[in-house]
Amino acid sequence: MLKLENKGKPLKLNKLTAIIVFLFMLAVQSVLCSAFCAEGLKIKDLIIDNSDRLIYIRSTGNFKGAQSAVYAPVPNSNSSINLINNITTFTISSPYRYVIDVPNATLIGASRNYKLQNSIIQNIALSQFSVNPNVVRIVFTLSKQSDLSKFKTYTNGTDIVVKYNSSIIDNAIQYKFYTPTGDSNKSSLLQNTSATLAYNTSNDIIEINPRLKTKYYLSQVSQNSDGLILRGLGQISMQRASYNPENTVAQVVLDSAALASKLENKTYNIPSSNKIKGSLTISKLTEKKVKLTVEADNVRDFRFVVSPDGQSLFISHRTYVINTIFSTNTAKVNSYKMTKNSNGYSIFDLVFNQAVTYDVFELNDNFYLDVNNLGDYNTLLFEQMLKTSNIKVQALKISQDKTRFIIPMKDLNFAYANVESNSKSIKLCFKDKPVSAPVDKNEVVIASKNTDKEIEEEYKSGNINVVYIPKDEEKPKVEKPKKKKETATISSMKKVVIDPGHGGADSGAIGGGYYEKTLNLAVAKLVKERLEKKDIFVYMTRTKDATMTLEDRVNYSNELNPDIYVSIHTNSTVKEDSFGVETHYYKDDSYELAQKIHSVFASEKNLKKWDTKDRGVIKSCFYVINHTEAPSVLIEMGFISNLEERSKLLTKERQEQIADSIAKGILEYLK
């Protein structure tokens, strides 16, 4: 007997009447559904996020309308769930399933199953659960019960997004999902997830070719006390950073990336506990490229650290990055591989046993890759790779948990750096520079045809790095480069940091209108050339007229962990008749280095040739030779305050002789 309520009194109907009433209600519901369901939701297919975290239910229309109440039965239960204008979700055990019922919805095409690999989801079933009322059911079958709690569903009536990874921040979910390609063919529906698609109505299994519109979607920016954190979904792929000549602006392009509209053209201050000012502006370069613009007084001091899962980017000052542990899971190197393809690109592949966090940067004519959770870089494998490598690569530990890979860029043109999608490998690509590469205007030697006044103005401006050739000397002939001898194995090479004193706003001593900073840099570059010919890895604290604090120089050297540190200076005093050469040291482990260099630099032959005197090896508490961890010396190559000695120091011949002596002394020590 079916009871209907009528003004509070039960109304009894016989069985036939009840059937008639029930059929009438179904007919009314069918009419209503015809009126409203036609404008409901049409579900086409699923798009599975490449990071195995989100699923987008591709559809058109809207299931929210003037639909009357619809009740859907729960499997293996006597209860039902109200689907009034909303999606309903519930879970089932044995096997573990997460179920979504979409009201006022029609599935386009036959029912089908998605079988996933390497995912917490084993299978997704998409079917038309009922007709009149129209309900589409999506059933996710899982391997573990605990994973059921990770599922959440979001909808605005048209777009439906299912999240099944708790690490995704809810407010990062957007209804317009970022991975749809817009293609109609089935191969575009599953993206970067290994899967097969089977239609229930046939025995055909369609293999899916995973592909993606963009590899990465940048959705959130947050701050901590020492930097900015950029978060998103997918996999970060960065192009080479570009810098303006003043090193105040850096631009990094995220390749194959989409940007949330709320972040477009936004500028953020980069926090720093050291009160170092910097800012980040995010903009959309193209539909598939995002541009990050960082501005600071010295923008090369900032690092871009990629997280182990490849989905976050941390921007911070280098001192914080060096001293911070980014991951407690220390990785190991499984393999190295150096190859060269038909297009002339040299490719350096590093494969790790687990995900790594890393940053790449360029400084002082070198390319650096810092792996921030790599304790053991597998020396044996590394040296085996070097035997067949056409590129000089060096590996060194810069802390207990960090390893740095250094590639001199003198003979290379860095093209690209990319971390593979599983975050367990890094691929670096390089290409040789063209033979007709232009000469750096800062490296020009001023010819003798210039007037003394023109020479002096150029020199004072700091725009040149090599002092002029006096009129009584011939301009040096340009010789063809000699064929290089066979180099020693790179693993046996030594590392030297050369520090040209002063620079930028700090001119150093001034004599006769000439700046110490320019003379220091000219000689330092000559020393670098000579050492590199002997297969020594040489790193310069500065390669042009740039301001660097004493702390910056020390930190730069300590990060590199070199064999020695040599700072080059020109002396000065109020007594204009003071002259001579000096070598300074402070730490006990630096005395031998000072003696070796000074014995060549201040040899009787040089003293007589230069008409100068030996002022000795002196123990002095200069900041740089006190705080650098490597054996360190500071060389005073003459007095810029002495008119006669200054005129000699400004000649190319004297600079080359000084450089020869310093380099020879360094080599004697390194033996």
C-alpha positions in Angstrom: 0.0 0.0 0.0 1.4 3.4 -1.0 0.6 6.4 1.3 0.5 10.0 0.1 0.1 12.9 2.5 -3.0 15.0 2.0 -3.5 17.9 4.4 -2.1 15.9 7.2 -4.3 12.9 6.7 -3.2 9.7 5.1 -4.8 8.9 1.8 -5.2 5.2 1.0 -5.0 4.1 -2.6 -5.5 0.6 -4.0 -2.6 -1.1 -5.9 -3.9 -0.2 -9.4 -4.3 3.5 -8.4 -0.8 3.5 -7.0 0.7 2.1 -10.2 -1.2 4.7 -12.3 0.0 7.5 -10.0 3.6 6.3 -10.2 3.5 6.0 -14.0 2.0 9.5 -14.1 4.8 10.9 -12.0 7.4 9.2 -14.2 5.7 10.7 -17.2 5.7 14.2 -15.7 9.4 13.7 -14.7 10.1 12.6 -18.3 8.4 15.8 -19.6 10.4 17.9 -17.2 13.6 16.2 -18.1 12.9 16.7 -21.8 12.4 20.3 -21.1 15.4 20.9 -18.9 17.7 17.9 -19.4 18.1 18.9 -23.1 19.9 21.9 -21.8 21.9 19.9 -19.2 25.5 18.7 -19.2 27.0 16.7 -22.0 30.0 14.8 -20.8 32.6 14.0 -23.5 35.6 12.5 -21.9 38.2 12.7 -19.2 41.5 14.6 -19.3 44.1 13.3 -16.8 46.7 15.8 -15.5 50.3 15.1 -16.4 51.4 15.2 -12.8 48.9 12.5 -11.8 47.1 14.8 -9.4 44.0 16.1 -11.2 41.3 14.9 -13.6 39.2 17.2 -15.7 35.8 16.0 -16.8 35.4 17.5 -20.3 31.9 18.6 -21.0 29.6 21.3 -22.4 26.4 22.8 -21.1 25.4 23.0 -17.4 23.8 20.4 -15.1 22.4 23.1 -12.8 18.9 24.0 -13.9 15.2 23.9 -12.9 15.4 20.2 -12.5 13.1 18.5 -10.0 14.5 16.3 -7.3 16.1 13.1 -8.5 17.1 10.2 -6.2 19.9 7.8 -7.2 20.2 4.5 -5.4 23.6 3.7 -3.7 25.0 0.3 -4.8 24.8 -2.5 -2.2 22.5 -0.4 0.0 18.8 0.3 0.5 19.4 4.0 0.7 19.4 6.7 -1.9 21.0 10.1 -2.3 19.3 13.4 -3.3 20.9 14.8 -6.5 19.0 18.1 -6.5 21.0 20.4 -8.8 24.4 19.2 -7.5 27.0 16.6 -7.8 27.0 13.8 -5.3 30.1 11.9 -4.2 30.6 8.8 -1.9 33.0 6.0 -1.3 32.6 2.2 -1.3 34.9 -0.5 0.1 35.9 -3.9 -1.3 37.2 -2.8 -3.7 38.0 0.8 -2.7 36.1 3.2 -4.9 35.3 6.9 -5.1 32.1 7.6 -6.9 30.8 10.8 -8.6 27.2 11.0 -9.8 26.4 14.0 -12.0 22.7 14.9 -12.4 21.1 16.2 -15.5 24.0 14.9 -17.5 24.4 12.8 -20.7 27.4 10.8 -21.7 28.5 11.3 -25.3 29.4 7.9 -26.7 29.5 4.5 -25.1 30.6 3.6 -21.6 34.3 3.2 -21.2 37.1 2.4 -18.8 40.4 4.1 -18.3 43.2 1.8 -17.0 46.0 3.8 -15.4 49.6 2.8 -14.7 51.9 4.3 -12.0 49.0 6.0 -10.3 47.0 5.6 -7.1 44.1 5.0 -9.4 43.8 1.6 -11.0 40.7 2.2 -13.2 38.2 4.9 -14.0 34.8 3.8 -15.3 32.7 6.4 -17.1 29.0 5.4 -17.9 25.5 6.6 -18.2 24.2 5.4 -14.9 20.5 6.2 -15.6 18.2 7.8 -18.2 15.2 9.8 -17.1 16.6 10.9 -14.8 19.8 11.4 -16.7 22.7 10.6 -14.3 26.4 10.1 -15.4 28.5 8.1 -13.0 32.3 8.2 -12.7 33.8 5.4 -10.6 37.5 5.5 -9.5 38.9 2.2 -8.3 41.9 2.5 -6.0 44.4 0.0 -4.5 44.4 1.5 -1.0 41.6 2.6 1.3 43.7 5.5 2.7 43.8 7.1 -0.7 40.0 7.6 -0.6 40.4 10.5 1.8 42.5 12.4 -0.8 39.7 12.8 -3.3 37.8 16.1 -3.7 35.5 17.3 -6.4 35.0 20.9 -7.6 32.4 22.2 -10.0 30.6 25.3 -11.3 28.0 23.4 -13.1 29.9 23.1 -16.4 33.5 22.3 -15.4 34.2 19.4 -13.0 37.7 18.9 -11.5 38.7 15.9 -9.4 41.7 16.3 -7.1 43.3 13.2 -5.7 46.5 14.4 -4.2 46.5 16.2 -0.8 49.6 18.3 -1.7 47.7 20.4 -4.1 46.4 23.6 -2.5 42.7 23.9 -2.9 42.7 27.5 -4.0 45.0 26.6 -6.8 42.3 24.6 -8.5 40.7 26.5 -11.3 37.6 25.4 -13.1 39.1 26.1 -16.5 41.7 23.3 -16.3 45.1 24.0 -17.8 45.9 20.8 -19.7 43.1 20.5 -22.4 44.5 20.7 -25.9 41.1 21.4 -27.5 41.7 18.6 -30.0 38.9 16.3 -30.7 40.9 13.2 -31.4 41.1 10.6 -28.6 44.9 10.7 -28.4 44.7 14.1 -26.9 42.5 13.2 -24.0 45.0 11.5 -21.7 48.0 13.6 -21.1 51.4 12.4 -19.8 49.8 9.5 -17.9 50.5 5.9 -19.1 47.0 4.6 -19.8 44.8 2.6 -22.1 41.2 3.3 -23.0 38.7 0.4 -23.5 35.1 0.8 -24.7 32.7 -1.6 -22.9 30.7 -2.1 -26.1 33.6 -3.6 -28.1 36.8 -5.5 -27.6 38.9 -2.7 -29.1 41.6 -1.2 -26.9 42.9 2.2 -28.0 46.4 3.1 -27.0 46.7 6.6 -25.8 49.7 8.8 -26.9 50.3 11.1 -23.9 50.8 14.7 -24.8 50.2 18.1 -23.3 49.4 21.6 -24.3 51.9 22.9 -21.7 54.2 21.2 -19.4 53.6 23.6 -16.5 50.9 25.8 -15.0 52.0 28.6 -12.6 49.2 29.2 -10.2 50.5 30.7 -6.9 53.2 32.9 -5.4 54.0 33.1 -1.7 56.7 34.6 0.4 58.9 33.4 3.3 61.5 35.3 5.2 64.2 34.8 2.6 62.6 34.5 -0.8 59.6 33.9 -3.1 58.0 30.5 -3.8 56.3 30.0 -7.1 54.0 27.0 -7.1 52.2 25.2 -9.9 51.3 22.0 -11.5 53.2 19.9 -14.1 56.9 20.2 -14.7 59.1 23.3 -14.7 61.4 23.8 -17.8 63.6 26.9 -17.8 65.4 28.6 -20.6 68.8 30.3 -20.1 68.7 33.4 -17.9 69.5 36.7 -19.7 71.1 39.7 -18.0 71.4 43.4 -18.8 74.9 44.8 -19.0 74.6 46.4 -15.6 73.5 43.1 -14.0 70.5 44.8 -12.5 67.8 42.9 -14.5 67.6 39.2 -15.1 64.9 37.4 -17.2 64.1 33.8 -17.0 61.6 32.2 -19.4 59.5 29.1 -18.3 59.2 27.1 -21.4 55.9 25.3 -22.3 54.2 27.0 -19.4 50.8 28.6 -18.8 50.1 31.4 -16.3 47.1 31.9 -14.0 45.4 35.1 -14.9 45.5 36.4 -11.4 49.3 36.4 -11.5 49.7 38.2 -14.8 51.8 41.4 -14.7 52.1 41.2 -10.9 55.2 42.4 -9.1 56.4 41.0 -5.8 59.2 42.0 -3.4 61.7 39.3 -2.8 62.1 39.0 1.0 65.6 38.8 2.5 66.8 38.6 6.1 69.9 40.4 4.9 67.8 43.3 3.7 69.0 42.8 0.1 66.4 44.4 -2.1 65.0 42.5 -5.1 61.7 42.2 -7.0 60.0 39.7 -9.3 57.5 40.6 -12.1 55.6 37.7 -13.7 54.2 38.1 -17.2 52.9 36.0 -20.1 55.4 36.1 -22.9 53.3 33.9 -25.3 50.5 31.4 -24.9 53.1 28.8 -24.0 55.8 30.8 -22.3 55.9 32.7 -19.0 58.6 35.4 -18.3 60.1 36.0 -14.8 61.8 39.3 -14.5 64.0 39.9 -11.4 65.5 43.3 -10.6 68.2 44.0 -8.0 71.4 45.9 -7.5 73.4 42.7 -8.4 70.9 40.3 -9.9 73.5 37.6 -10.4 73.4 37.0 -6.7 69.9 35.6 -6.9 69.3 31.9 -7.5 66.3 30.0 -9.0 66.0 26.7 -7.1 63.7 24.0 -8.6 62.0 21.7 -6.1 62.4 17.9 -6.1 59.0 17.4 -7.6 59.7 20.0 -10.3 56.6 21.9 -9.6 57.9 24.8 -7.4 60.6 27.5 -8.0 62.3 29.2 -5.1 63.9 32.6 -5.7 66.4 33.8 -3.1 69.8 35.3 -2.5 72.7 32.9 -3.0 74.0 33.2 0.6 70.7 31.8 1.9 70.6 29.1 -0.8 74.1 27.9 0.0 73.4 27.7 3.7 69.9 26.0 3.5 69.0 22.4 3.5 66.3 22.0 0.9 65.7 18.2 1.2 66.6 15.7 3.8 66.5 12.9 1.2 70.1 12.8 -0.1 70.4 11.7 -3.7 73.2 9.7 -5.4 74.3 9.7 -9.0 73.3 6.6 -11.0 75.0 7.6 -14.3 76.7 10.3 -16.3 76.6 10.6 -20.0 78.2 13.1 -22.4 77.2 12.8 -26.1 77.2 15.0 -29.2 74.4 15.0 -31.6 74.3 15.6 -35.4 73.4 19.3 -34.9 76.6 19.9 -32.9 75.0 20.0 -29.5 77.0 18.5 -26.6 74.5 16.9 -24.1 75.4 16.3 -20.5 73.0 13.8 -18.9 72.9 13.2 -15.1 70.6 10.5 -13.7 70.0 10.2 -10.0 68.5 7.5 -7.7 65.8 9.9 -6.5 64.3 13.4 -7.2 66.8 16.3 -6.8 66.5 20.0 -6.1 68.8 22.1 -8.2 69.6 25.6 -9.5 71.6 26.8 -12.5 73.4 30.1 -13.0 76.2 31.7 -15.0 79.0 33.8 -13.4 82.5 34.8 -14.4 82.5 32.9 -17.7 81.4 29.7 -16.2 78.1 27.7 -16.1 77.2 26.3 -12.7 74.7 23.5 -11.8 74.2 23.2 -8.1 72.4 20.0 -7.0 71.2 20.9 -3.5 70.5 17.4 -2.1 73.5 15.5 -3.6 76.0 14.2 -1.1 77.9 11.7 -3.2 78.5 12.5 -6.9 80.1 9.1 -7.6 83.7 10.1 -8.4 84.5 6.9 -10.2 81.6 7.3 -12.7 82.4 11.0 -13.1 86.0 10.4 -14.0 85.0 7.6 -16.4 82.7 10.0 -18.2 85.4 12.7 -18.4 87.7 10.3 -20.4 85.4 10.5 -23.4 84.1 14.0 -22.8 84.8 16.9 -25.2 83.8 19.4 -22.5 85.6 20.4 -19.4 83.4 19.6 -16.5 84.3 19.8 -12.9 82.5 18.4 -9.9 83.1 19.5 -6.3 81.2 19.3 -3.0 80.4 22.8 -1.7 78.8 21.5 1.5 77.8 18.2 3.1 74.6 18.0 1.1 75.4 20.1 -2.0 77.5 19.3 -5.1 78.4 21.8 -7.8 79.1 21.0 -11.5 81.2 23.7 -13.3 81.5 24.1 -17.0 83.8 26.8 -18.4 82.0 28.7 -21.1 85.0 30.1 -22.9 84.6 27.6 -25.8 80.9 26.9 -25.4 77.6 28.6 -26.1 75.1 27.5 -23.5 71.8 26.7 -25.2 69.4 25.1 -22.7 69.0 23.4 -19.3 66.1 21.1 -18.7 65.1 18.7 -15.9 63.4 15.6 -17.0 59.7 15.0 -16.1 60.5 12.5 -13.4 62.9 15.0 -11.6 65.5 12.2 -11.4 67.6 13.4 -14.2 69.0 16.7 -15.5 70.0 17.3 -19.1 72.3 20.2 -20.1 72.8 21.1 -23.7 75.7 23.1 -25.1 76.8 24.2 -28.5 80.2 25.5 -29.8 80.4 29.2 -30.5 80.6 30.2 -34.2 84.2 31.0 -35.4 83.2 34.5 -36.2 82.1 35.4 -32.7 82.5 39.2 -32.1 85.2 40.5 -29.8 84.1 41.9 -26.5 84.4 45.6 -26.7 85.7 45.7 -23.1 88.7 43.6 -24.2 90.1 46.0 -26.7 93.7 47.2 -26.3 93.8 50.9 -27.1 96.0 51.6 -30.1 98.9 54.0 -29.9 97.2 56.4 -32.4 95.0 57.7 -29.6 96.1 60.9 -27.9 97.3 60.8 -24.3 94.2 62.7 -23.2 91.8 60.3 -25.0 93.6 57.4 -23.4 93.4 58.9 -20.0 89.7 59.7 -20.3 88.9 56.1 -21.4 91.0 54.7 -18.7 89.3 56.8 -16.0 85.9 55.9 -17.2 86.6 52.2 -16.4 85.2 51.2 -19.8 88.4 49.3 -20.8 90.2 46.5 -19.0 93.6 46.6 -20.7 96.0 49.6 -20.4 97.2 51.4 -23.6 100.4 50.7 -25.5 102.9 53.6 -25.3 103.7 55.3 -28.6 107.3 54.0 -28.7 106.0 50.4 -28.8 104.5 48.5 -31.7 101.0 47.2 -31.7 101.3 43.5 -31.1 100.7 41.3 -34.1 97.7 39.1 -34.2 98.9 35.5 -34.4 97.0 32.5 -35.4 96.0 30.3 -32.5 98.4 27.5 -32.0 97.2 24.0 -31.8 96.6 22.9 -28.3 98.5 20.1 -26.8 96.8 17.1 -25.4 95.3 18.1 -22.1 95.7 16.2 -18.9 92.7 14.4 -17.4 90.4 17.0 -15.9 90.2 15.2 -12.6 93.8 16.1 -12.0 93.4 19.8 -12.7 93.6 22.3 -9.9 91.2 25.2 -9.1 92.4 28.7 -8.6 90.3 31.8 -7.7 91.9 35.1 -8.9 90.5 38.2 -7.2 91.1 41.5 -9.0 91.0 44.0 -6.1 88.3 46.8 -6.0 86.0 47.5 -8.9 82.8 49.4 -9.8 82.1 52.2 -7.2 85.3 51.2 -5.4 88.1 52.6 -7.6 90.9 51.6 -5.1 94.0 53.8 -5.1 94.3 56.6 -7.6 97.6 57.9 -9.0 98.0 60.5 -11.7 94.3 60.1 -12.5 94.6 56.3 -13.1 92.5 53.8 -11.2 93.9 50.8 -9.3 90.8 48.8 -10.1 91.4 48.8 -13.8 95.1 47.9 -13.5 94.2 45.0 -11.1 91.7 43.6 -13.6 94.1 43.8 -16.6 96.8 41.8 -14.8 94.3 39.3 -13.3 93.0 38.5 -16.8 96.5 37.9 -18.0 97.2 35.6 -15.1 94.0 33.7 -15.9 95.0 33.2 -19.5 98.4 31.7 -18.5 97.0 29.3 -16.0 94.3 28.1 -18.3 96.9 27.2 -20.9 98.3 24.8 -18.2 94.8 23.3 -17.8 94.1 25.0 -14.5 90.5 25.8 -13.7 90.5 29.6 -13.0 87.6 31.5 -11.5 87.5 35.3 -11.4 85.6 37.2 -8.6 84.9 39.8 -11.3 85.6 39.9 -15.0 84.6 43.6 -15.6 84.2 46.8 -13.7 81.7 45.6 -11.1 81.3 46.5 -7.4 81.9 43.6 -5.1 82.1 43.7 -1.3 84.9 41.9 0.6 82.3 39.5 1.9 81.1 38.7 -1.6 84.6 37.8 -2.7 85.1 35.5 0.3 81.7 33.8 -0.2 82.4 33.3 -3.9 85.7 31.6 -3.1 84.4 29.5 -0.3 81.5 28.3 -2.4 84.0 27.1 -5.0 86.3 25.4 -2.6 89.4 26.1 -4.7 93.0 25.0 -4.1 94.2 28.6 -3.7 93.0 32.2 -3.7 95.1 35.0 -5.1 94.1 38.7 -4.7 95.8 41.1 -7.0 96.3 44.8 -6.0 98.4 47.9 -6.7 100.0 49.7 -3.7 99.7 53.3 -2.7 101.0 55.7 0.0 101.1 59.4 0.7 104.9 59.2 0.3 105.3 59.5 -3.5 108.8 58.1 -3.4 107.7 54.7 -2.0 108.1 51.8 -4.5 108.6 48.0 -4.6 106.6 44.7 -4.6 105.0 42.8 -1.7 103.2 39.5 -1.0 100.9 39.3 2.0 99.5 36.2 3.8 97.7 35.7 7.1 97.0 32.0 7.8 99.7 29.5 8.5 98.5 27.3 5.6 99.1 30.3 3.3 102.8 30.9 4.1 104.2 28.4 1.6 102.0 29.8 -1.2 103.2 33.3 -0.4 106.8 32.1 -0.5 106.4 30.3 -3.8 104.8 33.2 -5.6 107.1 35.8 -4.1 110.3 33.9 -5.0 109.4 34.2 -8.6 107.5 37.5 -8.6 110.3 39.3 -6.6 113.2 37.4 -8.2 116.6 39.2 -8.6 116.0 39.1 -12.4 112.6 40.9 -12.1 113.8 43.4 -9.5 116.7 44.4 -11.8 114.6 44.5 -14.9 111.8 46.5 -13.3 114.2 48.7 -11.4 112.2 48.1 -8.2 112.9 46.6 -4.8 111.7 43.6 -2.7 109.5 44.7 0.2 109.1 41.1 1.4 106.6 38.5 2.4 104.4 40.1 5.1 101.8 38.7 7.5 98.8 41.0 7.3 95.2 40.7 8.5 93.5 41.7 5.2 89.9 40.6 5.2 90.0 38.4 2.1 93.1 36.4 3.1 91.8 36.1 6.6 88.3 34.8 5.8 88.8 32.7 2.7 89.0 29.0 3.6 91.6 28.1 0.9 95.3 29.1 1.2 95.3 32.7 0.3 97.7 35.6 -0.6 97.4 39.2 -1.6 99.9 40.6 -4.1 100.9 44.3 -4.3 102.6 44.6 -7.7 103.9 48.1 -7.3 103.0 51.7 -6.2 100.5 53.6 -8.3 101.3 56.6 -6.2 104.9 56.6 -7.5 105.1 58.5 -10.8 108.0 56.4 -12.2 106.7 53.0 -11.1 103.2 53.9 -12.2 104.3 54.7 -15.8 105.9 51.3 -16.0 102.9 49.5 -14.5 100.7 51.0 -17.2 102.7 49.4 -20.0 101.5 46.1 -21.6 105.0 44.7 -21.3 105.2 45.1 -17.5 101.7 43.8 -17.0 102.5 40.6 -19.0 105.8 40.1 -17.0 104.0 40.5 -13.7 101.3 38.0 -14.9 104.0 35.6 -16.1 105.7 35.7 -12.6 102.4 35.3 -10.6 101.3 32.4 -12.8 104.7 30.7 -12.6 104.7 31.0 -8.8 101.2 29.5 -8.6 102.2 26.6 -10.8 105.2 25.9 -8.6 103.0 25.7 -5.6 100.3 23.5 -7.2 103.0 21.0 -8.2 
